[in-house]
Amino acid sequence: MFMTVFIRGKQKSVRRPPMIEGLPVGEFIRQNADPIWLHQNEMWELIETEERVEHDRSPNAGKASPTSRDWLTETDTTPF
């Protein structure tokens, strides 16, 4: 369970990171755990909600929201 790496030009043996079926443990959990198990183990940040899934699939996902200046130029010149 060791791998060889070079540190400052010298060969060292270090422990391999834990893997499950060739995946790091965290990635395996993200892909295979159900929401109940994630909740029981307090991994709420990994639970996908319907809103998050819909947001990730929307065509505007990842685009920045318009700033106040953009709103002014799109509608009219009055800020109120």
Secondary structure as UniProt FT lines:
FT   STRAND          2..7
FT   TURN            8..9
FT   STRAND          10..15
FT   STRAND          19..20
FT   TURN            21..22
FT   STRAND          23..24
FT   HELIX           25..32
FT   HELIX           35..40
FT   TURN            41..42
FT   HELIX           44..46
FT   HELIX           50..57
FT   TURN            59..62
FT   HELIX           68..74
//
